[in-house]
Amino acid sequence: YLSSTGSNTRRIDVGPNSQITFSSSWIISGSNYTFYTSGGTTITLDGPDAIFEGAGQTYDYLELRGSGTAIVKGANTFTQLQRLGTASKTDGILFDAGQTINQLLALIGDSATNRLFVGSTVPGTQRTLTANVINQGYNVGYNANFQDINGLGGFWNYGSLGAGTSGNCGGNSNITFTT
């Protein structure tokens, strides 16, 4: 995994369309950190209970796979953010701050039985997920249960929660759930 903390000057430069894969976590904290890409970089965290701590930077594509509960820390901006669940009833994704997603937000559980839990790291504290682009080819929340999420942007109210397959576990706002 990647871990870098402190206040020393740090910069990660990656070329166009790079693929970065870790079996665990990406943890960047502290100050004086810059992530630079010339576009199309995908970061994939493929292990159980992965943590992505992005230090409030802008990233192209983040894919969170594997079992357990993934955690996204810091108020980051993504071109695309995807959390794909496995054949488990305990998969989830928790946010400790609001996130901005400029193109695709996909929160997809394995099945109607093995739903993905989407929520806040602090129960009862809402996290804002801003997803403005309506991408009709994907469902933002398919086979997923939501709790303490404030959905901002047109994506949340365009039938983006798969018909009958997403649940409202309370504490949500600005999200249209289908029956």
C-alpha positions in Angstrom: 0.0 0.0 0.0 1.0 3.7 -0.1 1.4 5.8 3.0 2.8 9.3 3.3 2.3 11.7 6.2 3.8 14.9 7.5 4.4 18.4 6.3 7.4 17.9 4.0 6.9 18.7 0.3 5.6 15.7 -1.5 4.4 15.2 -5.1 3.3 12.2 -7.1 3.5 12.5 -10.8 2.0 9.9 -13.1 1.8 9.7 -16.9 -1.4 9.7 -18.9 -3.7 6.7 -18.6 -1.6 5.1 -15.8 -2.9 2.1 -13.8 -2.1 2.1 -10.1 -3.3 -0.9 -8.1 -2.8 -1.7 -4.4 -4.2 -4.7 -2.5 -4.7 -2.5 0.6 -4.8 1.3 1.0 -3.7 4.7 -0.3 -3.1 7.0 2.7 -1.8 10.6 2.1 -2.2 13.0 5.0 -0.6 16.2 6.3 0.2 19.2 4.2 2.3 20.1 1.1 1.1 17.2 -1.0 0.3 17.4 -4.7 -1.0 14.6 -6.9 -0.3 15.4 -10.6 -1.6 13.4 -13.6 -1.8 14.2 -17.2 -5.1 12.5 -17.4 -6.8 9.1 -17.3 -5.1 7.7 -14.2 -6.9 4.9 -12.5 -6.2 4.0 -8.8 -7.6 0.6 -7.8 -7.7 -0.6 -4.3 -8.5 -4.3 -4.5 -8.2 -5.6 -1.0 -10.6 -6.0 1.9 -11.4 -2.9 4.1 -9.4 -0.6 1.8 -8.8 3.0 2.9 -8.4 5.9 0.5 -7.2 9.0 2.1 -6.6 11.5 -0.6 -5.6 14.8 1.2 -8.3 16.8 -0.5 -6.7 16.5 -4.0 -8.2 15.9 -7.4 -8.0 12.3 -8.9 -9.2 10.9 -12.2 -10.6 7.4 -11.4 -10.9 5.6 -8.1 -12.1 2.0 -8.1 -12.7 0.3 -4.7 -13.1 -3.4 -4.9 -12.8 -6.3 -2.5 -14.8 -7.3 0.5 -15.5 -5.4 3.7 -16.0 -1.7 4.2 -13.9 0.7 2.2 -13.4 4.2 3.7 -12.8 7.4 1.8 -11.2 10.2 3.8 -10.7 13.8 3.0 -12.8 16.1 0.8 -11.6 14.9 -2.6 -12.6 15.5 -6.2 -12.9 12.6 -8.6 -13.7 12.3 -12.3 -15.1 8.9 -11.5 -15.6 7.1 -8.2 -16.8 3.4 -8.1 -17.4 1.0 -5.3 -18.3 -2.5 -6.5 -19.5 -4.9 -3.9 -18.8 -8.6 -3.7 -21.0 -11.6 -2.9 -21.1 -10.6 0.8 -23.7 -9.0 3.0 -21.1 -6.9 4.8 -19.6 -4.8 2.0 -19.8 -1.1 2.2 -18.3 2.3 1.7 -18.1 5.1 4.3 -17.1 8.7 3.9 -15.6 11.0 6.5 -16.1 14.1 4.4 -18.0 15.3 1.3 -16.8 14.3 -2.1 -17.3 15.8 -5.6 -17.7 13.5 -8.5 -17.5 15.2 -11.9 -18.6 12.4 -14.2 -19.5 8.9 -12.9 -20.5 7.9 -9.4 -21.2 4.1 -9.2 -22.1 2.5 -5.9 -23.1 -1.0 -6.9 -23.8 -4.0 -4.7 -23.4 -7.6 -5.8 -27.2 -8.4 -5.8 -30.5 -7.5 -4.1 -29.5 -9.9 -1.3 -25.8 -8.7 -1.0 -26.4 -5.0 -1.0 -23.6 -2.4 -0.6 -24.0 -0.1 2.5 -23.2 3.6 1.7 -22.9 5.9 4.7 -20.9 8.2 7.0 -18.0 7.3 9.2 -19.9 9.0 12.0 -23.5 7.7 12.2 -26.0 10.5 12.3 -23.6 12.9 10.5 -24.5 13.5 6.9 -21.8 13.4 4.2 -22.5 15.3 0.9 -21.8 13.5 -2.4 -22.0 15.9 -5.2 -22.6 14.2 -8.6 -23.7 16.5 -11.3 -23.4 14.6 -14.6 -26.3 12.4 -15.6 -24.8 9.3 -17.1 -27.7 7.1 -18.2 -25.5 4.1 -18.8 -25.0 3.5 -15.0 -26.9 3.5 -11.8 -25.5 5.5 -9.0 -26.8 3.2 -6.4 -27.8 -0.3 -7.6 -28.3 -2.9 -4.9 -27.2 -0.4 -2.2 -28.6 0.9 1.1 -27.9 4.6 2.0 -27.7 6.2 5.4 -26.6 9.8 6.3 -26.0 10.8 2.6 -26.9 14.2 1.2 -27.1 13.8 -2.5 -26.4 16.9 -4.5 -26.5 17.3 -8.2 -28.9 16.1 -10.9 -27.6 12.5 -10.8 -29.4 11.7 -7.6 -32.9 12.6 -8.9 -32.8 11.1 -12.4 -33.9 7.6 -11.5 -30.3 6.9 -10.7 -31.1 4.6 -7.8 -32.0 1.2 -9.4 -35.7 0.7 -9.3 -36.6 -1.1 -6.1 -33.0 -2.2 -5.4 -31.8 0.7 -3.2 -32.8 1.3 0.3 -33.3 4.4 2.5 -31.8 3.6 5.9 -32.5 7.1 7.2 -30.6 10.4 7.6 -30.6 11.0 3.8 -31.6 14.2 2.0 -31.9 15.3 -1.7 -32.1 11.7 -2.9 -35.1 10.2 -4.8 -35.6 6.6 -3.8 -37.7 4.4 -6.1 -40.3 2.0 -4.6 
